[in-house]
Amino acid sequence: MKLGIIGLPSSGKTTIFNALTKGDAPTGQSMGGRFDVLTAVVAVYDERVDILTEMFKPKKTTFAKITYTDVAGIKKGANEGGGMSGELLNHLAGLDGFVHVVRAFESDLVPHADGSVDAARDLEIVDTEFLLNDLGIVERRIEKIEDGLRKGATKNKVAAQAELTLFQQLNETLSEERPLRTLNLSGEQEKALRGYGLLTLKPVVVIINIGDDQDEVILDYELPLTVVANLRGKLEMELSQLSAAGDTESLEIFMEEYGVTELSLDRVIRLSYDLMGLQSFFTVGEDEVRAWTIKREAIAVDAAATIHTDLAKGFIRAETVAYDELIALGGLPQARNAGRLRQEGKTYIVQDGDVINIKFNI
């Protein structure tokens, strides 16, 4: 999973990036409007992986991974003139979702470009830029489809008419200033739109960046595929860096003092997994215990493809046992003897926590 951290300049994007990645990238520096990206890959901590590692004692343990990118270059009026740069749009289009950082903290050292702090206003500014970008894409596609139908250059008129109807629906939604993720699109429609780089289709975690001693800010922002959370960005970054340094004693003291029950990394990952409909399954053995990320409702052959495409091509069956049953029984031999190690076919719907061994033949 790859998530882009977006927001207006001085919103604290890099601070949140550091908090989520245990990084120390310089903060408070303007990128001057140029395209620039910071990237970090972090492990998705899962206690179940630790317990499986204790059980199987493998040579290697691998947690699931998530990639965060801190994206600079989104400003008010970005779609005026030539619009957002192709480089920026290509990067945004390749992301699975966004972590949208919205400033709610006051700071004399970091003045707001608009002269005042207004989280609702800033949230709307970036939303509007994404809406305008998508509207341009949709309008151009409608024009191209209609032109092909009018000139008789379209071979499959039925398919073209269906696509036109879909894009007219998108156009209507965007013209009403609603993001495309508010539409209840079918899986087939979502697949058809994948190559267009429509930004408002992507899930969004909105992070309201508040000060250390500031009360939480409540925004009226209820949309599908959207979740809103308050984070004390500067404090969370400092806690994350203590964690990275292994200073457990100081970390525990500060977390207790400020009433922090979990680090922002774990919280945002959990929100992201829930928002994007993701879950984990595991592969185990003497060589490696590993967590894999997959969509909910995915089937066994999808899990095989996640591990390696050859496993999907030569899929025979998936030996499967639920994590809780495996732990309760004490191991794979015990699960097999108890009849709990099931033989599942390609269409088996994978459950969160399944321990899977793919049998295949190429």
Contacts in CASP RR format, 6 or more apart in sequence:
PFRMAT RR
TARGET T0000
AUTHOR 0000-0000-0000
METHOD contacts of the structure
MODEL  1
MKLGIIGLPSSGKTTIFNALTKGDAPTGQSMGGRFDVLTAVVAVYDERVD
ILTEMFKPKKTTFAKITYTDVAGIKKGANEGGGMSGELLNHLAGLDGFVH
VVRAFESDLVPHADGSVDAARDLEIVDTEFLLNDLGIVERRIEKIEDGLR
KGATKNKVAAQAELTLFQQLNETLSEERPLRTLNLSGEQEKALRGYGLLT
LKPVVVIINIGDDQDEVILDYELPLTVVANLRGKLEMELSQLSAAGDTES
LEIFMEEYGVTELSLDRVIRLSYDLMGLQSFFTVGEDEVRAWTIKREAIA
VDAAATIHTDLAKGFIRAETVAYDELIALGGLPQARNAGRLRQEGKTYIV
QDGDVINIKFNI
1 66 0 8 1.000
1 67 0 8 1.000
1 96 0 8 1.000
1 272 0 8 1.000
1 276 0 8 1.000
1 278 0 8 1.000
1 293 0 8 1.000
2 66 0 8 1.000
2 67 0 8 1.000
2 69 0 8 1.000
2 94 0 8 1.000
2 95 0 8 1.000
2 96 0 8 1.000
2 97 0 8 1.000
3 66 0 8 1.000
3 67 0 8 1.000
3 68 0 8 1.000
3 69 0 8 1.000
3 95 0 8 1.000
3 96 0 8 1.000
3 97 0 8 1.000
3 98 0 8 1.000
3 99 0 8 1.000
3 205 0 8 1.000
3 272 0 8 1.000
4 68 0 8 1.000
4 69 0 8 1.000
4 70 0 8 1.000
4 71 0 8 1.000
4 92 0 8 1.000
4 95 0 8 1.000
4 97 0 8 1.000
4 98 0 8 1.000
4 99 0 8 1.000
5 13 0 8 1.000
5 16 0 8 1.000
5 17 0 8 1.000
5 20 0 8 1.000
5 68 0 8 1.000
5 69 0 8 1.000
5 70 0 8 1.000
5 71 0 8 1.000
5 98 0 8 1.000
5 99 0 8 1.000
5 101 0 8 1.000
6 13 0 8 1.000
6 71 0 8 1.000
6 74 0 8 1.000
6 92 0 8 1.000
6 98 0 8 1.000
6 99 0 8 1.000
6 100 0 8 1.000
6 101 0 8 1.000
6 126 0 8 1.000
7 13 0 8 1.000
7 71 0 8 1.000
7 74 0 8 1.000
7 100 0 8 1.000
7 101 0 8 1.000
7 102 0 8 1.000
7 122 0 8 1.000
7 126 0 8 1.000
8 74 0 8 1.000
8 75 0 8 1.000
8 76 0 8 1.000
8 103 0 8 1.000
8 113 0 8 1.000
8 122 0 8 1.000
8 125 0 8 1.000
8 126 0 8 1.000
9 30 0 8 1.000
9 31 0 8 1.000
9 32 0 8 1.000
9 33 0 8 1.000
9 72 0 8 1.000
9 73 0 8 1.000
9 75 0 8 1.000
9 113 0 8 1.000
10 28 0 8 1.000
10 30 0 8 1.000
10 103 0 8 1.000
10 110 0 8 1.000
10 111 0 8 1.000
10 112 0 8 1.000
10 113 0 8 1.000
11 101 0 8 1.000
11 102 0 8 1.000
11 103 0 8 1.000
11 122 0 8 1.000
11 209 0 8 1.000
12 27 0 8 1.000
12 28 0 8 1.000
12 101 0 8 1.000
12 103 0 8 1.000
12 209 0 8 1.000
12 233 0 8 1.000
13 70 0 8 1.000
13 71 0 8 1.000
13 72 0 8 1.000
13 101 0 8 1.000
14 25 0 8 1.000
14 26 0 8 1.000
14 27 0 8 1.000
14 28 0 8 1.000
14 29 0 8 1.000
14 38 0 8 1.000
14 70 0 8 1.000
15 27 0 8 1.000
15 209 0 8 1.000
15 233 0 8 1.000
15 234 0 8 1.000
15 237 0 8 1.000
16 99 0 8 1.000
16 101 0 8 1.000
16 207 0 8 1.000
16 209 0 8 1.000
16 231 0 8 1.000
16 233 0 8 1.000
16 236 0 8 1.000
16 237 0 8 1.000
16 264 0 8 1.000
17 23 0 8 1.000
17 25 0 8 1.000
17 38 0 8 1.000
17 40 0 8 1.000
17 68 0 8 1.000
17 70 0 8 1.000
18 24 0 8 1.000
18 25 0 8 1.000
18 27 0 8 1.000
18 237 0 8 1.000
18 240 0 8 1.000
18 241 0 8 1.000
19 231 0 8 1.000
19 233 0 8 1.000
19 236 0 8 1.000
19 237 0 8 1.000
19 239 0 8 1.000
19 240 0 8 1.000
19 263 0 8 1.000
19 264 0 8 1.000
19 265 0 8 1.000
20 40 0 8 1.000
20 42 0 8 1.000
20 68 0 8 1.000
20 99 0 8 1.000
20 240 0 8 1.000
20 264 0 8 1.000
20 265 0 8 1.000
20 268 0 8 1.000
21 40 0 8 1.000
21 42 0 8 1.000
21 68 0 8 1.000
21 240 0 8 1.000
21 265 0 8 1.000
22 42 0 8 1.000
22 240 0 8 1.000
22 241 0 8 1.000
22 243 0 8 1.000
22 244 0 8 1.000
22 265 0 8 1.000
23 40 0 8 1.000
23 240 0 8 1.000
23 241 0 8 1.000
23 244 0 8 1.000
24 241 0 8 1.000
25 38 0 8 1.000
25 70 0 8 1.000
27 237 0 8 1.000
28 110 0 8 1.000
31 72 0 8 1.000
31 73 0 8 1.000
32 72 0 8 1.000
32 73 0 8 1.000
33 72 0 8 1.000
33 73 0 8 1.000
33 75 0 8 1.000
34 72 0 8 1.000
34 73 0 8 1.000
35 72 0 8 1.000
35 73 0 8 1.000
35 85 0 8 1.000
35 87 0 8 1.000
35 88 0 8 1.000
35 91 0 8 1.000
36 72 0 8 1.000
36 73 0 8 1.000
37 69 0 8 1.000
37 70 0 8 1.000
37 71 0 8 1.000
37 72 0 8 1.000
37 91 0 8 1.000
38 69 0 8 1.000
38 70 0 8 1.000
39 67 0 8 1.000
39 68 0 8 1.000
39 69 0 8 1.000
39 70 0 8 1.000
40 67 0 8 1.000
40 68 0 8 1.000
41 65 0 8 1.000
41 66 0 8 1.000
41 67 0 8 1.000
42 65 0 8 1.000
42 66 0 8 1.000
42 67 0 8 1.000
42 68 0 8 1.000
42 265 0 8 1.000
43 63 0 8 1.000
43 64 0 8 1.000
43 65 0 8 1.000
44 63 0 8 1.000
44 64 0 8 1.000
44 65 0 8 1.000
44 66 0 8 1.000
44 269 0 8 1.000
44 273 0 8 1.000
44 280 0 8 1.000
44 291 0 8 1.000
44 293 0 8 1.000
45 63 0 8 1.000
45 266 0 8 1.000
46 63 0 8 1.000
46 64 0 8 1.000
46 280 0 8 1.000
46 291 0 8 1.000
48 280 0 8 1.000
48 282 0 8 1.000
48 291 0 8 1.000
48 323 0 8 1.000
48 353 0 8 1.000
49 61 0 8 1.000
49 63 0 8 1.000
49 282 0 8 1.000
49 289 0 8 1.000
49 290 0 8 1.000
49 291 0 8 1.000
51 327 0 8 1.000
52 282 0 8 1.000
52 284 0 8 1.000
52 289 0 8 1.000
52 323 0 8 1.000
52 355 0 8 1.000
53 61 0 8 1.000
53 289 0 8 1.000
55 284 0 8 1.000
55 326 0 8 1.000
55 327 0 8 1.000
55 330 0 8 1.000
55 331 0 8 1.000
56 284 0 8 1.000
56 285 0 8 1.000
56 286 0 8 1.000
56 289 0 8 1.000
57 286 0 8 1.000
58 284 0 8 1.000
58 285 0 8 1.000
58 286 0 8 1.000
58 287 0 8 1.000
58 288 0 8 1.000
58 289 0 8 1.000
59 286 0 8 1.000
59 287 0 8 1.000
59 288 0 8 1.000
60 287 0 8 1.000
60 288 0 8 1.000
60 289 0 8 1.000
61 288 0 8 1.000
61 289 0 8 1.000
61 290 0 8 1.000
62 288 0 8 1.000
62 289 0 8 1.000
62 290 0 8 1.000
62 291 0 8 1.000
63 291 0 8 1.000
64 280 0 8 1.000
64 291 0 8 1.000
64 292 0 8 1.000
64 293 0 8 1.000
66 269 0 8 1.000
66 272 0 8 1.000
68 99 0 8 1.000
69 91 0 8 1.000
69 95 0 8 1.000
71 88 0 8 1.000
71 91 0 8 1.000
71 92 0 8 1.000
73 88 0 8 1.000
74 84 0 8 1.000
74 88 0 8 1.000
74 126 0 8 1.000
74 129 0 8 1.000
76 113 0 8 1.000
76 125 0 8 1.000
76 129 0 8 1.000
77 129 0 8 1.000
78 84 0 8 1.000
78 129 0 8 1.000
79 129 0 8 1.000
79 132 0 8 1.000
79 133 0 8 1.000
83 133 0 8 1.000
84 92 0 8 1.000
84 129 0 8 1.000
84 133 0 8 1.000
89 133 0 8 1.000
89 197 0 8 1.000
92 197 0 8 1.000
92 199 0 8 1.000
93 195 0 8 1.000
93 197 0 8 1.000
93 199 0 8 1.000
94 197 0 8 1.000
95 202 0 8 1.000
96 202 0 8 1.000
96 203 0 8 1.000
96 276 0 8 1.000
97 202 0 8 1.000
97 203 0 8 1.000
97 204 0 8 1.000
97 276 0 8 1.000
98 202 0 8 1.000
98 203 0 8 1.000
98 204 0 8 1.000
98 205 0 8 1.000
99 204 0 8 1.000
99 205 0 8 1.000
99 207 0 8 1.000
99 268 0 8 1.000
99 272 0 8 1.000
100 123 0 8 1.000
100 126 0 8 1.000
100 204 0 8 1.000
100 205 0 8 1.000
100 206 0 8 1.000
100 207 0 8 1.000
101 207 0 8 1.000
101 209 0 8 1.000
102 119 0 8 1.000
102 122 0 8 1.000
102 123 0 8 1.000
102 206 0 8 1.000
102 207 0 8 1.000
102 208 0 8 1.000
102 209 0 8 1.000
103 112 0 8 1.000
103 117 0 8 1.000
103 119 0 8 1.000
103 122 0 8 1.000
103 209 0 8 1.000
104 117 0 8 1.000
104 119 0 8 1.000
104 208 0 8 1.000
104 209 0 8 1.000
104 210 0 8 1.000
104 211 0 8 1.000
104 214 0 8 1.000
104 217 0 8 1.000
104 230 0 8 1.000
105 117 0 8 1.000
105 209 0 8 1.000
105 210 0 8 1.000
105 211 0 8 1.000
105 214 0 8 1.000
105 233 0 8 1.000
105 234 0 8 1.000
106 117 0 8 1.000
106 211 0 8 1.000
114 121 0 8 1.000
119 208 0 8 1.000
119 217 0 8 1.000
119 219 0 8 1.000
120 219 0 8 1.000
120 220 0 8 1.000
120 221 0 8 1.000
123 206 0 8 1.000
123 219 0 8 1.000
123 221 0 8 1.000
127 179 0 8 1.000
127 200 0 8 1.000
128 177 0 8 1.000
130 179 0 8 1.000
130 199 0 8 1.000
130 200 0 8 1.000
131 174 0 8 1.000
131 177 0 8 1.000
131 179 0 8 1.000
131 200 0 8 1.000
133 199 0 8 1.000
134 170 0 8 1.000
134 174 0 8 1.000
134 180 0 8 1.000
134 198 0 8 1.000
134 199 0 8 1.000
134 200 0 8 1.000
134 201 0 8 1.000
135 171 0 8 1.000
135 174 0 8 1.000
135 175 0 8 1.000
137 196 0 8 1.000
137 197 0 8 1.000
137 198 0 8 1.000
138 167 0 8 1.000
138 170 0 8 1.000
138 171 0 8 1.000
138 174 0 8 1.000
138 198 0 8 1.000
139 171 0 8 1.000
141 167 0 8 1.000
141 196 0 8 1.000
142 164 0 8 1.000
142 167 0 8 1.000
142 168 0 8 1.000
142 171 0 8 1.000
145 154 0 8 1.000
145 160 0 8 1.000
145 163 0 8 1.000
145 164 0 8 1.000
145 167 0 8 1.000
146 164 0 8 1.000
147 153 0 8 1.000
148 154 0 8 1.000
148 160 0 8 1.000
149 157 0 8 1.000
149 160 0 8 1.000
149 161 0 8 1.000
149 164 0 8 1.000
154 160 0 8 1.000
163 192 0 8 1.000
166 189 0 8 1.000
166 192 0 8 1.000
166 193 0 8 1.000
169 183 0 8 1.000
170 180 0 8 1.000
170 183 0 8 1.000
170 193 0 8 1.000
170 198 0 8 1.000
173 179 0 8 1.000
173 180 0 8 1.000
173 182 0 8 1.000
173 183 0 8 1.000
174 180 0 8 1.000
174 200 0 8 1.000
179 200 0 8 1.000
179 201 0 8 1.000
179 223 0 8 1.000
180 198 0 8 1.000
180 200 0 8 1.000
180 201 0 8 1.000
181 200 0 8 1.000
181 201 0 8 1.000
181 202 0 8 1.000
181 203 0 8 1.000
181 204 0 8 1.000
181 223 0 8 1.000
181 224 0 8 1.000
181 225 0 8 1.000
181 226 0 8 1.000
182 223 0 8 1.000
182 224 0 8 1.000
185 193 0 8 1.000
190 201 0 8 1.000
193 201 0 8 1.000
202 225 0 8 1.000
203 225 0 8 1.000
203 226 0 8 1.000
203 272 0 8 1.000
203 275 0 8 1.000
203 276 0 8 1.000
204 223 0 8 1.000
204 225 0 8 1.000
204 226 0 8 1.000
204 227 0 8 1.000
205 226 0 8 1.000
205 227 0 8 1.000
205 229 0 8 1.000
205 268 0 8 1.000
205 271 0 8 1.000
205 272 0 8 1.000
205 275 0 8 1.000
206 219 0 8 1.000
206 221 0 8 1.000
206 226 0 8 1.000
206 227 0 8 1.000
206 228 0 8 1.000
206 229 0 8 1.000
207 229 0 8 1.000
207 230 0 8 1.000
207 231 0 8 1.000
207 268 0 8 1.000
208 216 0 8 1.000
208 217 0 8 1.000
208 219 0 8 1.000
208 228 0 8 1.000
208 229 0 8 1.000
208 230 0 8 1.000
208 231 0 8 1.000
209 231 0 8 1.000
209 232 0 8 1.000
209 233 0 8 1.000
210 216 0 8 1.000
210 217 0 8 1.000
210 230 0 8 1.000
210 231 0 8 1.000
210 232 0 8 1.000
210 233 0 8 1.000
211 232 0 8 1.000
211 233 0 8 1.000
211 234 0 8 1.000
211 235 0 8 1.000
212 232 0 8 1.000
212 234 0 8 1.000
212 235 0 8 1.000
212 258 0 8 1.000
214 232 0 8 1.000
216 230 0 8 1.000
217 230 0 8 1.000
219 228 0 8 1.000
221 228 0 8 1.000
225 275 0 8 1.000
226 275 0 8 1.000
227 271 0 8 1.000
227 274 0 8 1.000
227 275 0 8 1.000
229 267 0 8 1.000
229 268 0 8 1.000
229 271 0 8 1.000
231 264 0 8 1.000
231 267 0 8 1.000
231 268 0 8 1.000
232 258 0 8 1.000
233 264 0 8 1.000
235 254 0 8 1.000
235 258 0 8 1.000
235 260 0 8 1.000
236 260 0 8 1.000
236 263 0 8 1.000
236 264 0 8 1.000
238 254 0 8 1.000
239 251 0 8 1.000
239 254 0 8 1.000
239 255 0 8 1.000
239 260 0 8 1.000
239 263 0 8 1.000
239 264 0 8 1.000
240 263 0 8 1.000
240 264 0 8 1.000
240 265 0 8 1.000
242 250 0 8 1.000
242 251 0 8 1.000
242 254 0 8 1.000
243 251 0 8 1.000
243 263 0 8 1.000
254 260 0 8 1.000
255 261 0 8 1.000
272 278 0 8 1.000
273 279 0 8 1.000
273 293 0 8 1.000
277 295 0 8 1.000
277 296 0 8 1.000
278 293 0 8 1.000
278 294 0 8 1.000
278 295 0 8 1.000
278 296 0 8 1.000
279 293 0 8 1.000
279 294 0 8 1.000
279 295 0 8 1.000
279 296 0 8 1.000
279 350 0 8 1.000
279 351 0 8 1.000
279 352 0 8 1.000
279 353 0 8 1.000
280 291 0 8 1.000
280 292 0 8 1.000
280 293 0 8 1.000
280 294 0 8 1.000
280 352 0 8 1.000
280 353 0 8 1.000
281 291 0 8 1.000
281 292 0 8 1.000
281 294 0 8 1.000
281 303 0 8 1.000
281 350 0 8 1.000
281 351 0 8 1.000
281 352 0 8 1.000
281 353 0 8 1.000
281 354 0 8 1.000
281 355 0 8 1.000
281 356 0 8 1.000
282 289 0 8 1.000
282 290 0 8 1.000
282 291 0 8 1.000
282 292 0 8 1.000
282 323 0 8 1.000
282 353 0 8 1.000
282 354 0 8 1.000
282 355 0 8 1.000
282 356 0 8 1.000
283 289 0 8 1.000
283 290 0 8 1.000
283 292 0 8 1.000
283 307 0 8 1.000
283 355 0 8 1.000
283 356 0 8 1.000
283 357 0 8 1.000
284 290 0 8 1.000
284 332 0 8 1.000
284 355 0 8 1.000
284 357 0 8 1.000
292 303 0 8 1.000
292 306 0 8 1.000
292 307 0 8 1.000
293 306 0 8 1.000
294 302 0 8 1.000
294 303 0 8 1.000
294 306 0 8 1.000
294 350 0 8 1.000
295 302 0 8 1.000
296 352 0 8 1.000
297 349 0 8 1.000
298 349 0 8 1.000
298 350 0 8 1.000
299 346 0 8 1.000
299 347 0 8 1.000
299 348 0 8 1.000
299 349 0 8 1.000
299 350 0 8 1.000
300 315 0 8 1.000
300 318 0 8 1.000
300 320 0 8 1.000
300 344 0 8 1.000
300 345 0 8 1.000
300 346 0 8 1.000
300 347 0 8 1.000
300 348 0 8 1.000
300 350 0 8 1.000
300 356 0 8 1.000
300 358 0 8 1.000
301 312 0 8 1.000
301 315 0 8 1.000
301 345 0 8 1.000
301 346 0 8 1.000
301 347 0 8 1.000
302 312 0 8 1.000
302 350 0 8 1.000
303 318 0 8 1.000
303 350 0 8 1.000
303 354 0 8 1.000
303 356 0 8 1.000
303 358 0 8 1.000
304 311 0 8 1.000
304 312 0 8 1.000
304 315 0 8 1.000
304 318 0 8 1.000
304 358 0 8 1.000
304 360 0 8 1.000
305 311 0 8 1.000
305 312 0 8 1.000
307 358 0 8 1.000
310 360 0 8 1.000
310 362 0 8 1.000
311 358 0 8 1.000
311 360 0 8 1.000
313 360 0 8 1.000
313 362 0 8 1.000
314 360 0 8 1.000
314 361 0 8 1.000
314 362 0 8 1.000
315 345 0 8 1.000
315 346 0 8 1.000
315 358 0 8 1.000
315 359 0 8 1.000
315 360 0 8 1.000
316 359 0 8 1.000
316 360 0 8 1.000
316 361 0 8 1.000
317 343 0 8 1.000
317 344 0 8 1.000
317 345 0 8 1.000
317 359 0 8 1.000
318 343 0 8 1.000
318 344 0 8 1.000
318 345 0 8 1.000
318 348 0 8 1.000
318 356 0 8 1.000
318 357 0 8 1.000
318 358 0 8 1.000
318 359 0 8 1.000
319 341 0 8 1.000
319 342 0 8 1.000
319 343 0 8 1.000
319 344 0 8 1.000
319 356 0 8 1.000
319 357 0 8 1.000
319 358 0 8 1.000
319 359 0 8 1.000
320 341 0 8 1.000
320 342 0 8 1.000
320 343 0 8 1.000
320 344 0 8 1.000
320 348 0 8 1.000
320 354 0 8 1.000
320 355 0 8 1.000
320 356 0 8 1.000
320 357 0 8 1.000
321 332 0 8 1.000
321 335 0 8 1.000
321 340 0 8 1.000
321 341 0 8 1.000
321 342 0 8 1.000
321 354 0 8 1.000
321 355 0 8 1.000
322 340 0 8 1.000
322 351 0 8 1.000
322 353 0 8 1.000
322 354 0 8 1.000
322 355 0 8 1.000
323 353 0 8 1.000
323 354 0 8 1.000
323 355 0 8 1.000
325 335 0 8 1.000
325 340 0 8 1.000
326 332 0 8 1.000
326 335 0 8 1.000
326 340 0 8 1.000
326 355 0 8 1.000
329 335 0 8 1.000
329 338 0 8 1.000
329 340 0 8 1.000
332 341 0 8 1.000
335 341 0 8 1.000
350 356 0 8 1.000
END
